[in-house]
Amino acid sequence: MHALSRLLICALCAAPLLGCSSDPQTQKQLSALPLMRKSAPEPAAGFLAAHKAGAPAVIAVQENRPEVIAVFLRQALSDRSGVGTWITADGSQLMFEDGIVVGTRGFGADLMASDVSDVLPLVQGMGDGIATHLMTQIDGDDHAVTRAFKCRISRAGIDSVVIGTTLVSTQTMVEDCRGSDTSFANYYWVVPATGEIVQSSQWAGPLIERVSVRKIIIPAEQ
């Protein structure tokens, strides 16, 4: 079987394995994902290059558009330590800073940048505390607008997440955020020994809304 065909099958098989959440709505979204949308007729060059290089992969679904589900491969690391660009076959991109979404491209009303320097240490360290989360979004007039959110970080339950064929025990961390006109909660499944975020459900803006992400293992080419 061709390597890209196995990649698509991997995404379909991974969809129902996104595990549990301490939040009922997130649990429903993560455990009932539909089939992947059709890939672009000609995969983006960056996606093909990342696939050829054996890049790490995640599967992601936009929760307000559950038909939009795709594999993202890590395309590159930026000059800013810990930030990586991940790309789909159709060229859409997610930017992560150690597992936290800090940017999107190709979604519409994109998240242009985020400052999670307060948030990340508490989430990875599985600590309780208050953090500021800054998000710069494109609004309806095509202007970049930066919003500040005051967020409470706290521990929730212990959950298991399936990564490849391995059941991984994780600490669920909740980021409960309030702004002047918007509130949201993000959920992160963190591996205690490493601080790695292997699964998450994150708010990426008023139009994109929530994106659920999970690490997957791409089968080696035979």
Secondary structure, 3 states (H helix, E strand, C coil): CCHHHHHHHHHHHHHHHCCCCCCHHHHHHHHCCCCCCCCCCCCCHHHHHHHHCCCCEEEEEECCCCCCEEEEEEEEECCCCCEEEEECCCCCEEEEECCEEEEEECCCCCEEEEECCCHHHHHHCCCCEEEEEEEEEECCCCCEEEEEEEEEEEEEEEEEEEECCEEEEEEEEEEEEECCCCEEEEEEEECCCCCCEEEEEEECCCCCCEEEEEEECCCCCC
